Amino acid sequence: MSRPIQAHIDLAALRNNLRVVRRATPARVMAVVKANAYGHGLLQAAEALNDADGFALLDARDGVALREAGFRQPILLLEGYFSRDELPLLAEYELTTVIHSQQQLAWLDAYPRSNGLSVWLKLNSGMNRLGFSAQEFPAVMERLKSHRAVRDITLMTHFAQADEAPGVTAQHALFEQITANRRLPRSLSNSAAILRHPAAHADWVRPGIMLYGSSPFADTSAQALGLQPVMTLRSELISVRDIRAGDAIGYGATFRAERAMRIGTVACGYADGYPRHAASGTPILVDGQRTRTLGRVSMDMLSVDLSALPDARIGSRVVLWGEGMPVDEVARAAGTISYELLCALAPRVPVSQA
Ligand SMILES: *Cc1c(COP(=O)(O)O)cnc(C)c1O
């Protein structure tokens, strides 16, 4: 037997979550599979999401991998090309590209081949990360319309606060104003906007986190949204002991027992992707029962409270997050968001799927 930690990927849950997107919108669905499908494994996630109308990711080589695996949908590079050298690859594999900067336009102008690139032209509507300003945008749009290398154009922007107040109103209004009457397909919405801002669905939506079964909102659980967890991070107890009042646990002795208690050691640590910032009290399942972590998370282990689990023993099953233990709750306890935990699953953790 090897170290008992494992991540299980529930492909049926992934398909369920895509159906939740479909029920929320008639728009075409560009499934976001960047960051190795948010840590879930690019190819297996794409396979389960094969009904999606397109896939969005960052690295052209990942787009090529999807093409070579037989996917025929549009594959969108969310940051476009990072140098002129990538353009032939985009053409060869029919990868759709975001264009967000004058630099990318200059590379396109210098590209000798004339061919049918599909372009998603990005407006910076307030995020101030990528995209052309409202002033530049109309002229760039006209230029691309008559560009010899461009076959078709979709207009896009990205929301900074779709998940919270004040919402998308200002960014949406600016996008509408700049793109009105252009009769080009448009795309604005991430998961939060898909669920809360139907007026911004337009022609293509771009769900990421909701496909993986996590809530984009701080105030609403994934379950309440009909989403099912896709990744379950499991391990086992590898040590169990009784400690006395006054005994401390782990590095820094940050947890000290107020009374005699039974504790366990789980084979999972920050080198597996579990957040070291998760403080004592982070929820965790042992033998299907909710308990809490104790003390600091170490590289390869963490400690749990077994006071209410007299039958727990070496080999008892532990769920760090996933089925029965929402990753959103663990993320909150660690002062972060589910996205970061899912993406940070370490390569050393074996992954199974069904
Ligand atoms: C990551 C990303 C998304 C998906 O966002 P979620 O919040 O995970 O739904 C959509 N659009 C763009 C441009 C992105 O970078």
The ligand as a MOL file (V3000), in Angstrom:
LIG
                    3D

  0  0  0     0  0            999 V3000
M  V30 BEGIN CTAB
M  V30 COUNTS 15 15 0 0 0
M  V30 BEGIN ATOM
M  V30 1 C -11.3120 32.3050 -15.6860 0
M  V30 2 C -12.1820 33.0700 -16.6030 0
M  V30 3 C -13.5610 32.8050 -16.6630 0
M  V30 4 C -14.2610 31.8150 -15.7420 0
M  V30 5 O -14.4820 32.4290 -14.4900 0
M  V30 6 P -15.2620 31.6550 -13.3210 0
M  V30 7 O -15.3760 32.6640 -12.2510 0
M  V30 8 O -14.3890 30.5120 -12.9230 0
M  V30 9 O -16.5560 31.2160 -13.8830 0
M  V30 10 C -14.3070 33.4860 -17.6050 0
M  V30 11 N -13.7300 34.4020 -18.4250 0
M  V30 12 C -12.4250 34.6930 -18.3650 0
M  V30 13 C -11.8510 35.7230 -19.2780 0
M  V30 14 C -11.6040 34.0500 -17.4500 0
M  V30 15 O -10.3060 34.3540 -17.3840 0
M  V30 END ATOM
M  V30 BEGIN BOND
M  V30 1 1 1 2
M  V30 2 1 2 3
M  V30 3 2 2 14
M  V30 4 1 3 4
M  V30 5 2 3 10
M  V30 6 1 4 5
M  V30 7 1 5 6
M  V30 8 2 6 7
M  V30 9 1 6 8
M  V30 10 1 6 9
M  V30 11 1 10 11
M  V30 12 2 11 12
M  V30 13 1 12 13
M  V30 14 1 12 14
M  V30 15 1 14 15
M  V30 END BOND
M  V30 END CTAB
M  END
